[in-house]
Amino acid sequence: MVKDLSIRVAGEAGLGTQTIGFAMCHIFKNAGLHVFLIQDSMSRIRGGNNFIQLRVSRQPVQAIREQCDIVVTLDRAGVLLHGKQSAPGGIVVVDKSKSGITETNESYFDVPLYAMAQKAGESDLYVNSAACGVLGGLTRISFDIIQQVLESTFANKGPDIIGKNVRAAREGYGFAQAEFKADTFQLEQGADSRHLLLNGNEAMALAAIQAGCKFYSAYPMSPSTSIMETLAGYADKYNMVVEQAEDEIAAVNMALGASFAGVRAMTGTSGGGFALMTEGLSLAAMTETPLVIVVAQRPGPATGFPTRTEQADLDFILHAGHGEFARVVFTPGSIEEAFHLTFKAFDLAEKYQVPVILMTDQYLADSVRNVDSTVLAWQPITRHIISREASAHVTDYQRYRFTESVISPRAVPSWITDVVYADSDEHTEAGHITEDPELRVKMVEKRFHRKMELLALEAVPPVVHNAEGAGTLVIGFGSTYGVIREALQDPKFNQWGHVHFSQVWPFPEKTLNRLLIKVKKIITVENNAGAQLARLIKRETGIEPNKSILKYDGRPFDVDYLVQKFNEEI
């Protein structure tokens, strides 16, 4: 039996690689195993070559491996492109007849996937279910589990379609068991199947619902789009408005309007869309209107790689908008952090009346992993507005009043009898336009210096592993968390520490200075070309990292690649 298995399923867009991947996630999860899945898709509706990569283990996993034990190819291009990803002792599942493959290769496992699909349902459409069956047979997962998942997956298609998919899977399952006698890929199954399967975007959407978000507006831009899709699916149940705007300028201003009217609001986009939102970001700051923005990064500039991953917008997000104002930038590194930090984002945005940005990327947004259901345990929310009852007694309301707490009182316009003045120009406490230089200084100090001081007190500290006394310290932010943790489990690196930034602004310079002061070597791991995190550390602490391991080909780090890079530093 094996305890850790990597599987890749490849084929042109439209052949159902995602269907296979998500079905196998549920199958392995229901068998009591831990899964981690990434998607690698070309920016096209059909054609090209897409793949999913799935890692299955008895232990929790948060990253992929470089090579795969089983590669399933649904077309000839998949064989040529992905056959070389087969690990020593691994196999490439290929339908040689359909793919026109005549050469022999000891790693090829010839499976008539398309003939199985035709036999089961008289259509090539069922090839993905046949492939699921083959994978189930190779890994010796109970067919009952496979059947239950397929019945659930196609529940809305009717009994005829369900039956054809199950028959195709049974054909593949029986073939694999009959023709592949070895137990090379038999998985040691677990007992706990109660975990939830989530990706980063789904976790953020569910957290927004729990945090009381009632308005979401966005223009569809990968890889942020599934946040809107998830929220739309729950909109009626939780009395939300989910609006697909005509562009990102409209999206951010709609969210600002909803927030000004008193509801918790969020918008989401990627780097190109966020570029259009930056004037709205500054408007949120000047009007002290709470706003949560998700920026799911992809490679740029311009359209770049629309369906790939990168961490190249750090500098941009830290400095976006004109003028100086307080902001919070969270960089979640796991599904759990994506949930908890999104919930926190709504609270901080409303408490301090500032924009809060959740910076993620395609890797975290689309990666699927099973998490403990307690992650979604319901939490109470605190609204930082004048209550409806108290609003009835408000007189002489001044939206931007200077207070001892720094935070001006915020009322819902329709709840109070006073006129509410709000202005994008510099303004008085009452909200009237002013050009008074002394008042300008006081307003800037309130919006910028004093709010930043308060936000720093509530900053999420870095996640630290084995840093005290470490000779080498690896530092990362965002989605590199899981792969760094796994790479450092190699015994060769037991004297190395790890610092992960869940929040990059306000920057925790005091904490980091204390950790870095005695370290001999500092290495940052970043999915960008400019070592942006290393530059930020140097700017805020005066300490320059010795090395930056950078990856900017649009693909995430894998464990083996990172171990190789770490070995070069020993």
Protein Blocks (a to p, Z undefined) as FASTA:
>chain_A
ZZbdcddddddehilpmmmmmmmmmmmmmnopacdddddddddfbgcjddddddddfbdc
fbdcfbdfbdcdfbfklmmmmmmmpcghiacdddfklnopabdcfkbccddfklmmmmmn
opaklmmmmmmmmmmmmnopafklmmmmmmmmmmmnojklmmmmmmmmmmmmmmmmmmmm
bfklaccddfblkbccddfklmmmmmmmmnopabdcdddddfklmmmmmmmmmmmmnopa
cdddfbfklmmmmmmmmmmnopacdddddfklmmmmmmmmmmmmmnopacddddddddde
hjlpmkbccdflmmmmmmgcedjddddddddfbfklmmmmmmmmmmmmmmnopadddddd
fklmmpccdddfklmpccdddddbddfklmmmgghiafkbccfklpacdddfklpmbdcd
ddfbdcdfkopacfbfklmmmmmmmmmmmmmmmmmmmpccdddehkgopabdcddehjll
mmmmmmmmpmklmmbccdddfbfbdcffklmmmmmmmpfbdcddddbfkommmmmmmmmn
opacfbdcddfehpacdfklmmmmmmmmZZ
